[in-house]
């Protein structure tokens, strides 16, 4: 059973390759995304299906640790990663669309599968689920803002470097 589905998007003044580089730059995610405090790569090799990392996030005064796994990676167009949080499975999908020249439309869809919850967890979800949804939506909006900022900064640096 799907608990929440969040759809967000943003327009970025950078080509899909640059946005992909930012999106998959796990080593620097704690410097790119304001809510990520630390990242530890568990798997070796380049970003792709099977890439696994441990991430610590601070969200509205609370800290949480997650182990994330890439389940789909189609550079530079689409990636999906999943994590298990208690009895829930959280799936986050990013789609990149070339838009208006060197711009990218970045679409994010996050959903939470709550099918494995027990009755007590389901009851708590009915009480607190709306707050969780709003908090998660704000955090994901911040992620998109941060990805946009970093990608546009990288394009600016690239243009300065090529002008030199």
JOWO-V216982 format. One record per helix or strand. SS is the DSSP state (@ for helix, = for strand). FROM is the first residue (numbers start at 1). TO is the last residue. Records with the same first field share a line. If there is no record, write none. Layout:
# JOWO-V216982
SS: FROM-TO  FROM-TO
This chain:
# JOWO-V216982
=: 2-12  36-41  52-59  62-74  78-85  88-99  103-113
@: 16-23  26-32  119-163
